[in-house]
Amino acid sequence: SPADVGWFVDTFRVKHPTLYDPNVADSKLGEAAIFGIQGYPTIYLLDKDLIVRYSGSGEISLADLQTQILKLL
């Protein structure tokens, strides 16, 4: 729900954009099933052609995230 997203952003001081799509979240399948989300947060890194080149669920260290980003550059 929007309240859950707000709580997460406030609690963990999230500075990056967050996604909440009520059309998907309120569907019978739910966003987790549609997007393959297995945990929160879920991170997707896309290349310049908008192809998902990395996805991960749960906590990721800054060093590991930077490594994944550098692979795409």
N, C-alpha and C positions, 0 to 999 in steps of 0.2 A: 504494500500500500504506500501511498505518498508519505504517510506518517512514519512508516518503517524506514523508508529511504532517508527522510529528514533526520530521524534518530541516528542512523548509521553515520551520516555526514557530520552531524554535530558531535557525536561520541568519539569518532576517530579522526576528527578534524580534516576531513577529506577536502582536498583543494582541486582535484580534477573533476571534470564534468561527470555527472551520474545520469543513469538512464532509468526512466520508469515510463513504460508505455501502457496506459490503462486498457487499450484495445487488446493487447496481448495478455496482460496480467489477469484481465477479467474473462478471458476466453476459457473454454472447457479444458484445453490442454495446459494453459498457463505458460508463462515465459520460461520457466526452468526446462520444461519439456521441449519447447520450440527451439530454444537456443542451446540446449545441451548443458545448462548450468547445473553443476553438481555441488557448488558451495559459494559462499560469499566472502570476499568479493571475487568476481570472475573478471579476468583481464583478457582482452583480445588486442593483439597488435596486427595491424593491417599494412600491407605494402602499398605502393603508389597506385596499384590497380584495384585496391580495396579487397584484396584476397587475404583472408586470415592466414597469417604465417606463424602465429603463436597464440596459444590460449592456455590459461592456467586458472585454477580455482584455489582460493585460500590465500594465505599470506605468501608474499614473495619478497625476498630481500632486495634492497636497492641495487646491490651489486649484480644480482641475477637479472633484474629487470633491465639494467643498463646493458648487460651482455646481450640480452635478447634484442634490444633496440639497435645496438651496434651491428648486429647481424643483418638487419634490414636496411641499413644505410649504405 
